[in-house]
Amino acid sequence: MNNHPNKSSELSVRRLSPLRDFLQTESSGAVLLATAALAALIWANSPWSASYESLWTTRASIGFAGHSLDLDLRHWVNDGLMTIFFFVVGLEIKREATHGHLSSRRAALLPVIAAMGGMAVPALIYMAIAGSTAPRGWAIPVATDIALAVGALTVAKGRVPSSLRAFLLGLAIVDDIGGIIIIAVVYSSGLAFGWMTASFLGVALAILVRRSGVQAIAVYVVVGVFVWFAFHEGGIHPTIAGVIMGLLAPASPRVQKELVDVEDGFEVSDIDAARIATQAARNSVSVVEWLQHVLHPWSSFFIVPIFALANSGIEVSINGLRDAFASSVMWGIFFGLLVGKPVGIFLTVRLAIKSGVADAPEGARPLQIVGVGTAAGIGFTVALFITELALANEVDQTNAKMAILLASITAAILAIGILFKAKPKSV
């Protein structure tokens, strides 16, 4: 006799594992990202190459309340769609800082120190090689592409302890924070006081709305769009609006009975356990985790590949390669990513561990840390993004993109090779 006729509907529970889902989405998205970049290269060097530039330079405008915005399609992608990418980055920073690997001082210290070394050394290498030619490009090799770096580790999954995957994620998150600060401080120019004031008022309004307990997503979208537009008109890169709105998302529980954060230790293997988990789900999944769950696939599987398609189409020719190989910008970025990243990360990690400031990732060998540091040299998405902001000269932009592509491919191959060569510690 069935005493619980509605039990199946009441106990419909879906598991949500933020870290696992994030890593799986990033590694899967890396395939689409690489495919889109390859498609852009083929398209830009095909008989239909003219259509590539023609498409991305097509202009489109929108107007509202007497204000209009006229951008080409590439800038709508870079300034508009990428705001959602940076919103997801903001969400991940918030989650890691509140409940993840950056939530405690001891856990956060090693990836923070490693990221600082992994940003400083590439910048110094770039300035030593290309500082006199194009000094504004120093920030291009400091960024790590999370998707492709995680993808490289996934290929060597059996050789990489989970502690190192978490270390890479924490390092990449701190890298993103550094990149965001650089974009906001270094590559914002011509600030307009009126629009800057309006943007700050918009952020203040978002905080006020959140504190008042408003749950309607549409309200935050409207406020976010206003902040984005005010930043754009005020001279601050508008994608920063995405980061700010992501950081403002509440880490408080979202009432969503059918979602359970399995990383909180809930067991849903049988009916009784599922009933308990269903009740506990009210306090299990935060708004930040839910937004990540919804938006991260769109960011990884659509927005970032579109960005790669729009920005990776460089013409490859004998003359172009000769000019690139003679360019200090090319070699500054190439060696910054390929040498600066692993050297900076490994040296600061060893220094932190030897000095007792931080603990080594559990089960990790020094050669594996070198492999992870090399994977961090895959600086594709954010590096391309900063290139568009840092270098005004079209030739320098082309040489920089060539360096990013070559360094990222080489870093991926080397990282996988190093990780396969490194023998895991016996358990």
LINBELMO-V660931 format. One record per residue. N is the residue number from 0. RES is the residue in one small letter. PHI is phi in whole degrees, 0 to 359 (none if undefined). PSI is psi in degrees with one decimal (* if undefined). D_FIRST is the distance of its C-alpha to the first C-alpha in Angstrom with 1 decimal. Layout:
n = {N:N}
res = {RES:RES}
phi = {PHI:PHI}
psi = {PSI:PSI}
d_first = {D_FIRST:D_FIRST}
This chain:
n = {0:1:2:3:4:5:6:7:8:9:10:11:12:13:14:15:16:17:18:19:20:21:22:23:24:25:26:27:28:29:30:31:32:33:34:35:36:37:38:39:40:41:42:43:44:45:46:47:48:49:50:51:52:53:54:55:56:57:58:59:60:61:62:63:64:65:66:67:68:69:70:71:72:73:74:75:76:77:78:79:80:81:82:83:84:85:86:87:88:89:90:91:92:93:94:95:96:97:98:99:100:101:102:103:104:105:106:107:108:109:110:111:112:113:114:115:116:117:118:119:120:121:122:123:124:125:126:127:128:129:130:131:132:133:134:135:136:137:138:139:140:141:142:143:144:145:146:147:148:149:150:151:152:153:154:155:156:157:158:159:160:161:162:163:164:165:166:167:168:169:170:171:172:173:174:175:176:177:178:179:180:181:182:183:184:185:186:187:188:189:190:191:192:193:194:195:196:197:198:199:200:201:202:203:204:205:206:207:208:209:210:211:212:213:214:215:216:217:218:219:220:221:222:223:224:225:226:227:228:229:230:231:232:233:234:235:236:237:238:239:240:241:242:243:244:245:246:247:248:249:250:251:252:253:254:255:256:257:258:259:260:261:262:263:264:265:266:267:268:269:270:271:272:273:274:275:276:277:278:279:280:281:282:283:284:285:286:287:288:289:290:291:292:293:294:295:296:297:298:299:300:301:302:303:304:305:306:307:308:309:310:311:312:313:314:315:316:317:318:319:320:321:322:323:324:325:326:327:328:329:330:331:332:333:334:335:336:337:338:339:340:341:342:343:344:345:346:347:348:349:350:351:352:353:354:355:356:357:358:359:360:361:362:363:364:365:366:367:368:369:370:371:372:373:374:375:376:377:378:379:380:381:382:383:384:385:386:387:388:389:390:391:392:393:394:395:396:397:398:399:400:401:402:403:404:405:406:407:408:409:410:411:412:413:414:415:416:417:418:419:420:421:422:423:424:425:426}
res = {m:n:n:h:p:n:k:s:s:e:l:s:v:r:r:l:s:p:l:r:d:f:l:q:t:e:s:s:g:a:v:l:l:a:t:a:a:l:a:a:l:i:w:a:n:s:p:w:s:a:s:y:e:s:l:w:t:t:r:a:s:i:g:f:a:g:h:s:l:d:l:d:l:r:h:w:v:n:d:g:l:m:t:i:f:f:f:v:v:g:l:e:i:k:r:e:a:t:h:g:h:l:s:s:r:r:a:a:l:l:p:v:i:a:a:m:g:g:m:a:v:p:a:l:i:y:m:a:i:a:g:s:t:a:p:r:g:w:a:i:p:v:a:t:d:i:a:l:a:v:g:a:l:t:v:a:k:g:r:v:p:s:s:l:r:a:f:l:l:g:l:a:i:v:d:d:i:g:g:i:i:i:i:a:v:v:y:s:s:g:l:a:f:g:w:m:t:a:s:f:l:g:v:a:l:a:i:l:v:r:r:s:g:v:q:a:i:a:v:y:v:v:v:g:v:f:v:w:f:a:f:h:e:g:g:i:h:p:t:i:a:g:v:i:m:g:l:l:a:p:a:s:p:r:v:q:k:e:l:v:d:v:e:d:g:f:e:v:s:d:i:d:a:a:r:i:a:t:q:a:a:r:n:s:v:s:v:v:e:w:l:q:h:v:l:h:p:w:s:s:f:f:i:v:p:i:f:a:l:a:n:s:g:i:e:v:s:i:n:g:l:r:d:a:f:a:s:s:v:m:w:g:i:f:f:g:l:l:v:g:k:p:v:g:i:f:l:t:v:r:l:a:i:k:s:g:v:a:d:a:p:e:g:a:r:p:l:q:i:v:g:v:g:t:a:a:g:i:g:f:t:v:a:l:f:i:t:e:l:a:l:a:n:e:v:d:q:t:n:a:k:m:a:i:l:l:a:s:i:t:a:a:i:l:a:i:g:i:l:f:k:a:k:p:k:s:v}
phi = {none:268:271:229:297:255:299:295:287:291:254:282:242:250:280:231:240:305:293:298:297:298:294:294:294:297:293:289:295:299:295:295:300:296:296:295:296:295:298:296:297:296:299:291:244:260:299:257:300:299:291:296:293:299:295:282:261:296:265:218:230:229:222:202:52:84:247:227:226:241:228:280:298:297:286:296:289:292:264:263:300:292:296:292:303:288:297:295:300:300:298:292:300:297:294:294:284:260:227:251:285:252:278:239:302:295:290:278:299:295:297:294:296:298:295:297:295:286:259:291:295:301:296:294:297:300:295:294:267:237:299:278:264:215:297:291:273:299:275:299:274:274:266:247:273:300:301:288:295:296:300:296:292:294:300:257:306:293:259:242:295:300:297:285:296:294:298:297:298:299:299:294:296:295:304:299:300:299:298:296:297:298:300:291:269:272:253:255:214:60:296:256:300:299:289:297:299:298:294:294:295:296:296:299:295:298:296:296:297:296:291:281:87:294:257:294:299:303:298:289:296:298:297:297:297:297:298:302:295:296:298:300:285:275:103:265:301:295:296:299:300:297:298:298:295:295:291:279:299:290:270:283:299:255:288:210:298:274:248:229:279:290:288:274:90:284:252:233:279:220:299:296:295:295:296:296:296:299:292:288:299:303:253:264:256:276:299:301:295:295:297:299:302:277:265:301:300:296:295:284:263:231:293:295:300:297:300:298:297:282:241:260:279:255:282:253:218:299:294:296:295:297:295:295:290:265:266:291:298:302:284:298:287:301:286:300:285:282:253:299:297:296:294:298:291:296:296:288:295:298:296:295:288:296:278:82:291:219:266:291:304:300:78:262:264:305:294:291:295:299:298:293:299:292:299:293:284:279:248:284:299:292:297:298:298:292:304:297:273:274:248:275:287:296:295:297:299:296:296:295:295:299:296:298:298:294:293:293:296:296:297:297:296:295:299:297:297:296:292:288:285:289:275:298:295:292:272}
psi = {132.5:109.9:-3.4:74.5:-27.8:15.5:-40.9:-38.5:-35.7:-30.0:28.1:99.8:130.6:134.3:138.3:116.3:96.4:-49.0:-47.5:-44.6:-39.8:-48.6:-40.4:-41.6:-42.2:-45.4:-36.8:-40.4:-26.1:-33.6:-46.2:-39.6:-48.8:-39.5:-42.8:-41.0:-41.6:-41.5:-40.0:-42.0:-44.9:-45.8:-45.6:-15.4:17.6:173.2:-15.0:24.7:-32.9:-33.8:-24.6:-54.8:-35.4:-41.1:-51.2:-12.9:3.3:131.1:145.8:142.1:151.4:150.6:147.2:131.4:42.7:-2.0:142.2:156.7:118.6:108.7:156.8:167.9:-36.5:-40.1:-28.4:-35.3:-51.0:-38.3:-27.8:-69.0:-38.1:-14.3:-35.5:-40.2:-46.6:-26.0:-44.1:-37.9:-44.2:-40.6:-42.7:-39.0:-44.5:-44.2:-44.0:-34.9:-24.8:-39.9:0.6:-147.6:-9.7:12.8:-20.3:149.2:-46.1:-41.9:-33.1:-21.6:-46.4:-51.8:-32.2:-47.2:-44.1:-41.3:-38.9:-44.3:-38.5:-9.5:-38.6:-46.5:-45.6:-39.2:-40.9:-41.3:-44.1:-46.8:-34.2:-33.3:-44.5:9.4:-32.9:-15.4:-50.9:74.5:-24.4:-11.2:7.3:-26.8:-9.3:-44.5:8.9:-13.4:149.8:134.7:108.6:-45.8:-50.6:-35.2:-45.2:-38.0:-40.6:-40.8:-31.0:-36.6:-38.1:34.1:-44.3:-15.3:-2.0:117.8:151.8:-28.9:-34.1:-34.0:-42.5:-37.6:-45.1:-41.5:-46.4:-42.6:-45.0:-35.2:-44.6:-38.0:-45.6:-42.3:-45.3:-43.9:-40.1:-43.3:-42.2:-45.7:-43.4:-39.7:-44.2:-38.9:20.5:135.2:162.4:48.3:133.1:117.2:-43.2:-48.1:-33.2:-42.4:-43.0:-39.5:-40.4:-38.0:-36.5:-42.0:-42.6:-38.5:-40.2:-42.0:-43.0:-43.4:-41.4:-44.2:-23.6:-6.1:13.4:129.1:-14.6:119.1:-37.7:-36.1:-44.1:-32.9:-45.4:-46.6:-42.9:-41.5:-40.2:-45.4:-41.8:-48.4:-41.5:-40.0:-44.7:-46.2:-24.9:-10.9:-2.3:138.5:127.5:-20.2:-20.6:-29.3:-37.6:-43.9:-46.0:-45.6:-34.6:-41.8:-26.9:-13.0:133.9:140.5:8.7:159.2:144.3:129.5:102.1:90.7:-30.3:0.6:133.5:128.7:103.5:-17.0:-12.1:5.2:15.0:138.5:123.7:36.2:-19.2:176.5:-47.2:-43.5:-37.0:-36.1:-43.0:-43.3:-37.1:-42.8:-40.5:-18.1:-25.5:-32.4:10.6:-47.8:120.4:167.9:-39.9:-47.6:-39.5:-43.8:-40.3:-44.6:-36.8:-43.2:-26.2:-43.1:-37.9:-40.5:-47.9:-36.7:-11.4:-57.4:-50.8:-42.5:-39.0:-41.4:-44.7:-40.8:-37.2:-23.5:-5.2:-1.5:80.3:144.3:125.5:116.9:168.6:-46.3:-40.2:-42.3:-39.9:-43.2:-40.1:-44.5:-16.4:1.1:130.6:-29.5:-43.5:-50.2:-30.4:-43.9:-43.3:-52.2:-28.7:-45.4:-48.1:-33.5:-46.7:-42.5:-58.5:-37.5:-47.9:-42.3:-47.7:-45.1:-43.0:-34.1:-47.4:-39.9:-43.2:-39.9:-44.9:-35.2:-8.3:7.8:-35.4:161.3:147.5:147.2:132.7:128.9:8.5:137.2:157.6:-39.9:-32.1:-35.8:-38.1:-42.4:-42.7:-40.5:-37.0:-40.2:-33.1:-16.1:-1.5:96.4:54.3:-72.4:-57.8:-32.9:-44.7:-39.6:-46.7:-33.1:-43.8:-30.2:-34.4:-36.1:118.0:-29.3:127.0:-36.8:-43.7:-39.3:-44.1:-44.2:-38.1:-43.6:-37.9:-43.6:-42.2:-45.2:-49.9:-43.0:-40.1:-41.9:-46.4:-42.7:-40.1:-45.6:-45.6:-42.4:-45.9:-43.0:-43.5:-43.5:-34.1:-31.4:-33.2:128.3:126.8:148.0:137.5:141.1:*}
d_first = {0.0:3.8:6.3:9.1:9.8:13.4:13.3:15.1:17.8:18.3:18.7:21.1:23.8:27.1:29.4:32.9:35.6:38.9:41.3:39.7:39.3:42.9:44.3:42.4:43.4:47.0:47.3:45.9:48.1:51.1:51.0:51.3:53.9:56.0:55.6:56.7:59.7:60.8:60.4:62.7:65.2:65.3:65.5:68.3:70.3:69.7:72.0:69.7:70.3:72.0:68.7:67.0:69.3:69.5:65.7:65.4:68.5:67.4:67.5:65.0:65.3:63.2:64.5:63.2:65.0:68.4:67.5:67.1:66.2:67.7:66.6:66.6:63.3:63.6:63.9:61.0:59.0:60.7:60.8:57.8:55.0:55.8:55.1:51.4:51.9:53.6:50.9:48.3:50.9:51.0:47.2:47.3:50.2:48.3:45.1:47.2:49.3:46.4:43.6:45.1:47.9:50.6:48.8:50.6:54.4:54.3:51.8:53.7:57.1:57.4:56.3:58.4:61.5:60.9:60.6:63.8:65.6:64.1:65.4:68.8:70.1:69.4:71.1:74.1:74.4:74.3:76.9:79.1:79.1:78.8:79.4:82.9:81.7:78.5:77.5:74.7:72.7:72.2:68.5:67.5:66.8:65.0:61.6:58.7:56.4:52.9:51.4:54.0:54.3:50.6:50.8:53.6:51.6:48.6:50.9:51.7:48.2:48.2:51.5:50.7:48.9:46.4:48.7:51.4:49.1:48.3:52.0:53.0:50.5:52.0:55.5:54.9:53.5:56.6:58.7:57.1:57.9:61.5:61.7:60.4:63.1:65.7:64.9:64.9:68.1:70.2:69.4:69.3:72.7:74.6:72.4:72.6:72.4:71.0:68.1:67.5:67.2:64.9:62.6:62.5:61.7:58.8:57.4:57.8:56.0:53.1:52.9:53.1:50.4:48.1:48.9:48.2:44.6:44.8:41.9:43.1:44.0:46.6:48.7:49.0:49.8:52.6:54.0:53.8:55.7:58.4:58.8:59.0:61.7:63.6:63.7:64.9:67.7:68.5:69.2:66.2:64.2:61.3:58.6:59.0:57.2:54.1:54.3:54.8:51.8:49.7:50.9:50.2:46.6:44.6:42.9:40.6:36.8:35.7:32.5:30.5:26.8:26.3:29.2:29.4:32.6:31.8:35.3:34.3:32.2:28.7:26.1:23.4:22.4:18.8:16.2:17.3:20.9:20.5:19.4:22.5:24.6:23.6:24.9:27.9:28.8:30.5:33.2:33.0:34.6:38.0:39.7:42.2:39.5:37.8:41.1:42.0:38.7:39.6:43.4:44.1:43.2:45.5:48.3:48.1:47.4:49.5:51.9:53.4:53.9:55.6:57.8:58.7:59.6:61.8:63.6:63.9:66.1:69.4:72.2:73.0:76.5:79.3:81.2:78.0:77.1:80.7:80.7:77.3:78.5:81.6:79.6:79.2:76.1:74.5:75.3:74.5:70.9:70.5:71.6:70.0:66.5:67.1:69.1:68.8:65.0:64.4:67.6:66.8:63.2:64.0:67.0:65.2:62.2:64.5:66.5:63.4:62.1:65.5:66.2:62.9:62.0:58.7:56.6:56.6:53.3:51.4:52.1:54.7:58.1:61.2:61.3:57.8:58.8:61.7:59.3:57.2:60.4:61.5:58.3:58.9:62.1:60.2:61.1:60.3:58.7:60.1:63.4:63.8:62.9:65.5:68.1:67.9:68.7:71.2:73.5:75.3:77.4:75.8:77.3:76.0:72.5:72.7:73.9:71.2:68.4:69.9:69.9:66.3:65.2:67.3:66.4:62.6:62.6:64.8:62.7:59.5:61.1:62.6:59.5:57.4:60.2:60.7:57.0:56.8:59.9:58.7:56.9:53.7:54.0:52.4:49.2}
